[in-house]
Amino acid sequence: MEMNIAIKALAALAHETRLTIFRVLVQAGEPGLPAGQLAKDLSIPNATLSFHLKELAHAELVIARQESRFIYYSANFTAMNALLGYLTENCCAGIPCSPVEVCCDEKNS
């Protein structure tokens, strides 16, 4: 992962509401959640949710997909795992330590 991509992802997560949204989507797993349910569960107005989801999508941390008349959002586990790998690639002063656990199957790797 390039540093500028990591900075964009970290900047997107450096906001309480966006971090909360991202964590909920990680917990929801690959199926994700419809935007309406996400807004209801987090008590966030639709316009506010839309703004924050746009920022997370711009940072490539969330993926949107349309199903019927609903838009589902899910965490981009490939990007999340790449960010975790980037943050830990030089840990432990170069001494091999526990590898970063990969979250969810990365089918598109």
Protein Blocks (a to p, Z undefined) as FASTA:
>chain_A
ZZklmmmmmmmmmcfklmmmmmmmmmnomnopafklmmmmnopafklmmmmmmmmmmnop
accddehjbccddddfklmmmmmmmmmmmgghhpacdddddehjafkZZ
